[in-house]
Amino acid sequence: MKYIDRIYGEFEITEPVVLEIINSPEMQRLKGIDQMGYFEVCFPGTAHSRFEHSVGDYLLLKKYGAPIDEQIAGLIHDVSHSVFSHAGDFYFSNGSSEKQDHQDNSLESYVRNSSLPKILKKYNFDLEYILNDRNFPLKENNLPDICSDRIDYSLRDGFIFRIADKNDVQYFLNNLKVENKQWIFSDFESAQKYAKYFRIINEKYYRAMISVMTFKSVGEYIKHAIFKKYITLEDLYTTDDAVLSKIYVHLKEDSKLQKLFNRMNNKIEFKNDPNDFEEHVFCKSRVVDPLCHHDGKIARVSEINLDWKMVIKEEMKPKEYFLKFLE
């Protein structure tokens, strides 16, 4: 199968197990889950799917020579995302806006109850091994380390939001190496550029006020729809458009739903004011501290640029907001 990725270019995907996973209903569903949640209303033309990112994660691991087991783990790592991606951390009762880890916590259960175990067994892959992130240091690492997931979404999101162009993306990829199962930049300059680039995306989008507004308002919209039985919990594992369509038919008859709809569609002004707020909200913040070659050894950016230690300390903290809609 020929696959053209906006970041990595053209690939020929030939592995039967990968092709079958890609064509599974669980993976195909991700084409209807927006990577950023519900950003299109605020940033027209930026919509891209969890499917695109998931295949991108797989392609990145493949490009840098990761074992096929790790490539598969990367491919399916987001398969349990519910509608509107990390908005799920705002509408599930056990979600955390500070950690945004509901999808990670539900992955194993979701995969076990999907068609994926049968596919993996067919091709003699061990499900338990695939589900254990400790086996895959290139695919998954805790912040502020980098990993294939983090690399892919940062390059992809930055390109789509025009923070980076193709030359910038290629620069990072050309300077990124895999050594001893670690992602390492070829020099300090490229590592620091990537760390600063990631910081810009975090500040402008991942932890930004606009993200909190959309996540919170979409979360309240979904919770209200569930409470009113317009949708079911099972609907949350369909697609964004399917859920929006089921709820929309109730809009005229439900004034609260109308208010929440206007909020999430950025039709109502809002502010961040600790002295006048309705919702005290936290949002996950992200920062990276990549490894690089420097003066004959391997070091982190923060070990060379000591100011980066303070950046990490501050930006690893969840961002705090005091949200009020001006209705």
C-alpha positions, 0 to 999 in steps of 0.5 A: 500500500502506498501511503503519502504522509505530509511530514515523512513523504511517500512510503510503501507499507507492505507488512501484512500485520500492519496493513490489517491493523490499519484497515481494522475498524478500530484504526479506521474510526480514528479518521473521525477523531480530530487530533486537537479535539475541537480546534477547527472552529478557532483555527480553520484549516487545521483539522487533522485526525488521530489516524494521521498521527498514529500512522505517522508514529508508526512511519517515524519508528519504521524510518529510524529502524525500530523493531516491528513490535515497536512499530505496531505499538506506535501504530495502535497507541491512540486507538482508545481515544474517545471523541474530541481527543483530550476533551475526554479528560474533561468529560469523563468522570475519571479524567484529569485535565492536568494529566490528560491521560484518560486515553492511556489508562484505558488503552489496554482494556480497549485493545483487549476488547477489540479486533486487534488481539486476533490480528496480532495472534494471526501473525504471531505477535504477543499481545502482552509484549505489545501492550507493555510500554517498558519494552519500547523506549523509542515509542514511549517516554515520560516528559521531559524525554522525547519519544516517537509519539511526542516527536510526531505530534510536535512536528505534525502540529507545528507544520499544520499550524505554520510554526514550522515549514518543510525545511524546519521539519526536515532539519529536525529529522536530519539531525535526529538519530537513534543510538542505544534505543534512545533519541539523540540529536546530532548536536546541541544546536539542533537539540536546543532548536527543537526544545524551543520549537516544542515550547512555542507549540506548547505555549500557543496551543497545547496549554493555551487559554484557547485550548482550555476554553474548547476542552472545557466547553466541549466537555460540558456539552458532552456531559450535558448530552449524556445526562439528558440521554441524547447520547450514550457512553458507547457513542463516545467511541464512535466519531466526532461527527457522529456524536455532534449529529446526534446531539444537534437535533436537540439544540432548539429544544434545550436552552442549556445545550444552546449555551454550551454549543455557542461556547464551544463554537467560540461565539461567546467571549471569555476571559481569564481573571482570578478575581472574577471567574466561574471555573478554576481549570488546570491544563496539562503543560509539556516541555522537552529536554532532549539528549544530544552529542556535545563535546564528545559526550551525550548530554541533555539540553538542560545540562548545557544550557542551565537556564533550560532547567528553570524552563523545565521546572516551570513548564512541567507544572499544569497551567492554571486558568480562571475561566469566565464566559461573558454571556 
